[in-house]
Amino acid sequence: MGVQTITTPTGEEMVVMSRAEYDALIAQINEAFEDGADLAAYDAALANAKPEEILPPTVTNAILRGMGRVRAYREWRKLDIAEIAQVTGITEDTLRSIEDGETLLSRDVAARLAEALAVPTGWLAV
């Protein structure tokens, strides 16, 4: 950065820089401000969230590593496919197909799975 400092006769320090450097500095400030606003919004949402509305980090990590949501929630709840099938009335083959991403969820199936897994229905949305 080609910044020059000048001291006025009264002792005040002035900084001189190119317009491009100034514009880049302002862009960085604006980005930092937006990041701060995003963080504040996240903190506010987290503070207002009920514990049952917060996805555990272990589940988030499993999903980010590529595990399907339904399987991640099922394993988090320590349930096997047979238990979910019995509670929801969905066949084990269909559940495997859902977990593998081969079958899309209907609203009815999503509602039944959400109830069986004790998660908000919105958590099953892709």
C-alpha positions in Angstrom: 0.0 0.0 0.0 1.5 3.3 -1.0 0.3 5.4 1.9 2.0 8.7 2.7 1.7 10.4 6.1 1.9 14.2 6.2 2.1 16.3 9.4 0.5 19.7 9.2 2.0 22.8 10.9 -0.5 22.3 13.8 0.8 18.7 14.3 -2.2 16.9 12.8 -1.3 13.8 10.9 -2.9 13.4 7.5 -2.8 10.2 5.4 -2.7 10.3 1.6 -3.4 7.2 -0.5 -4.5 6.5 -4.1 -8.2 6.4 -4.9 -8.0 2.6 -5.7 -6.5 2.0 -2.2 -9.1 4.1 -0.6 -12.0 2.3 -2.5 -10.5 -1.1 -1.5 -10.4 0.0 2.2 -14.0 1.2 2.1 -15.0 -2.1 0.5 -13.3 -4.0 3.3 -15.0 -1.9 5.9 -18.4 -2.4 4.3 -17.9 -6.2 4.1 -16.8 -6.3 7.8 -19.9 -4.3 8.7 -22.2 -6.8 6.8 -20.4 -9.7 8.4 -21.0 -8.1 11.8 -24.7 -7.6 10.9 -25.0 -11.2 9.8 -23.4 -12.4 13.1 -25.7 -10.1 15.1 -28.7 -11.6 13.3 -27.5 -15.1 13.9 -26.9 -14.4 17.6 -30.4 -12.9 18.0 -32.0 -15.9 16.2 -30.0 -18.3 18.4 -30.9 -16.5 21.6 -34.6 -16.6 20.6 -34.5 -20.3 19.5 -35.9 -23.0 21.7 -33.4 -25.9 22.4 -35.5 -28.3 20.3 -35.1 -25.9 17.3 -31.3 -26.0 17.2 -29.7 -28.7 15.1 -26.8 -30.4 17.0 -23.3 -29.9 15.6 -22.8 -33.6 15.2 -25.8 -33.9 13.0 -24.8 -30.8 11.0 -21.3 -32.3 10.4 -22.8 -35.6 9.3 -25.0 -33.8 6.7 -22.1 -31.6 5.5 -20.1 -34.8 5.0 -22.8 -36.1 2.7 -25.0 -38.2 4.9 -28.7 -37.8 4.1 -30.8 -35.8 6.5 -33.2 -38.6 7.4 -30.4 -41.0 8.2 -28.5 -38.3 10.2 -31.5 -37.6 12.3 -32.3 -41.3 12.7 -28.8 -42.1 13.9 -28.7 -39.1 16.2 -31.9 -40.4 17.8 -30.3 -43.9 18.0 -33.2 -45.5 16.0 -32.9 -48.2 13.4 -34.8 -48.4 10.2 -37.2 -51.1 11.5 -38.2 -48.9 14.4 -38.9 -45.9 12.1 -40.8 -48.2 9.7 -43.0 -49.5 12.5 -43.8 -46.0 13.9 -44.4 -44.3 10.5 -46.0 -47.2 8.5 -43.4 -46.7 5.8 -41.6 -49.8 4.5 -38.0 -50.3 5.3 -37.2 -50.4 1.6 -38.8 -47.0 1.1 -37.0 -45.6 4.1 -33.6 -46.9 2.7 -34.5 -45.3 -0.6 -35.3 -42.0 1.1 -32.1 -42.1 3.1 -30.1 -42.8 -0.1 -31.7 -39.9 -1.8 -33.5 -42.1 -4.4 -37.0 -41.1 -3.3 -38.2 -37.6 -2.6 -40.4 -36.9 0.4 -44.0 -36.2 0.1 -45.6 -33.8 2.6 -47.3 -36.8 4.3 -44.2 -38.9 4.6 -42.1 -35.9 5.8 -44.7 -35.2 8.5 -44.7 -38.8 9.6 -40.9 -38.9 9.6 -40.5 -35.6 11.5 -42.9 -36.8 14.2 -41.1 -40.2 14.5 -37.7 -38.5 14.6 -38.9 -35.7 16.9 -37.6 -32.9 14.6 -39.4 -30.0 13.0 -40.8 -30.8 9.5 -38.7 -28.0 8.1 -35.5 -29.9 9.0 -36.4 -32.5 6.4 -36.5 -29.9 3.5 -33.7 -30.1 1.1 
